[in-house]
């Protein structure tokens, strides 16, 4: 272990701009020969083929995107590259030499670095401590902390990362934490970076910063693979893109020569339509749900909603945009009935429901698709049919004097699975085994089956692929067309504009802007999201 | 729906054979096992006819897979026990011979008596676990049941047909009441039930001598000042000997009540609305709350049910076996119930078998110590190892995954 590190330091001592490792080919100038290549990678799990004959090439300093729906086999491929899985067939070549990785440790040793979707950092340790964790420079049993710190500072400076080596990770923003993960890989001499859905947890500005950082890394010789299901990112970031569909390679394109809709069709296997809204929707004179000057405290004690007012009418989707942390959570809780409303009123179909409990609101016809579908929407160990039963177990036909009629539960499960296109082996399959899209469909099915006249929807497509997103948008529009009121809370402006008939902006606990979607632009809404009302006026 | 006569007949026959089979086997009439075997055959035949061989095969394999882990764990623990015996100079073969002969044959009645209160307390712990709660104070509710049963057993002058149900009902109510304060504190202030129920357990155990003093004083009991008077005859549970003359005179019907209760708990959890809500709340309180389930109400309900079941353990012990309350008898059934519930993974039916295993190890261990002088402490070690292996399940998963990988690589 120590020998390797000595090698590392000496290499960095002499090379200014390239991250080297002991495997770099002597012929540095040859940019066309691939650094990493897979030929005919196949991975068969017990029942299904996750990857079939996948061949990709990655050249030095290139950014390659791997695009695919959830379940297309992207993550399996990456796990094979990173030594977590052994391929059932095919070969991996590194600098033209065939290699077999037995473990992530092997992969790291050969210059691969992986940044997972969920960070592997210890919040209470500093940046430097996190980076050297597991690869500590040790001499005579002491960690050479100062040396490591300098190395980290040097790396961070070289790529303009803006990360303080002594900051505690828990004090950093999500975007910076992600950069610590990247630094961690670079510290271990990674010359090939693999990022798994890197933007899933980032805000808009953080995404821009990440892309700048990645492009800078690539321009200095690092090769990068980005796994994603977001078309827009592929266009903005990558040089080339491979599209996976159901485990097979659906195509390879130069990013500059391809249109987004072509990528989407390759990915899904058919034409995709996302947009579609009603023209000229105005505020309804008789709203289904109306909030008047709501004041709600956050769990940390400060007033998170400070006089929030809005109204959603029948047959309309009101999109509530806003930067995260401006009262969205408290508003959702207040509408569901989990947070107590300190001032103001919430009126549902003419009745003041401010003091009503959760169950009474559901029974009156209010539904919720929560933001955290795994944490708040589903009981993961439960089967699909049981998840569809939660909240309805007091009602006929399921409940017969306190006893549950499981044949009715099964019938309900199978019926909803079919009408909501939930793909699973059966209604008894555990919800934890489903993909994100199918999990969300289970939640939609449950809420829709009660025929709600109002539905609160929070970040409904976060982490979902294009196919599932399209489906969910379609169902929400159907619900609206059937005369229900839909309140959409989302941090993603794209989503707000794709789906809403009217758009409002939540800023510091107030609605500061409201217009029909057809009469505003992303730029205008974005301005209000960031600056709020007063500043924009002045 | 067509349910042919043949299948219905097979089911009835299976039931008719299983019921006496269980009773006979528990009463040390070992030929009852043939009846059980016959019932199993008929049940299999019925399943084969209605479901077809393929589905029966799948179900059987699933059942085996479920049972494989605990069985392997128990075997491994016995092997480790053998190694310890060998190292400390005891003959493992004769020791295990004595252990199993004593536990399963010679003193089978003691094993059954040991298992009875454990089934109750383990069920109590399991119900709370299903609701996401840890009723660590089952020991305290056990004492409450003992006190109520003794008091009523001394006071009630009613025919047995009234007296016994009344005592069971009152004991269960008192056990539920004992958990009202912890449950209320949990719901109102978030005070953790581990702390509150445990404190309550110690309080009851410490206060119980006062009760014993108040109801003792039998002049013939001067040797045992730490015990109450014997409860009245009509409040005592019937024994197997009253119907099966060869059964041990101490063996009472409590085990049958325990088994019925286990089946009831299983029914409660899997088939009723309340049980469904308990499980939903236990797995994910946030999701349950979002769907309008009153998490506070369900928390209350599961803790109260748990308390009631734990108290029934004490009631059964008094009306069935002890017939009085002892001061210094620290039975530890409450604490052991936690172990058994863990071993059975909170599955009510598995709890019956896990309790019998625990009871057998205890009874057999004593027999082993008496006959071949292998110290009883080894049994405690074996029990500990079994539990450890159950808890270290993830270790097992990891090992098997690793083995599979190596096999693929080879």
Interface residues (C-beta under 8 A of the other chain):
Chain A: X86 X102 X336 X338 X357 X358 X359 X360 X361 X362 X363 X368 X370 X372 X375 X376 X377 X378 X379 X380 X381 X382 X386 X389 X390 X391 X393 X394 X399 X402 X403 X404 X406
Chain B: X271 X272 X273 X274 X276 X277 X279 X280 X283 X284 X286 X287 X288 X289 X290 X291 X292 X293 X294 X405 X408 X409
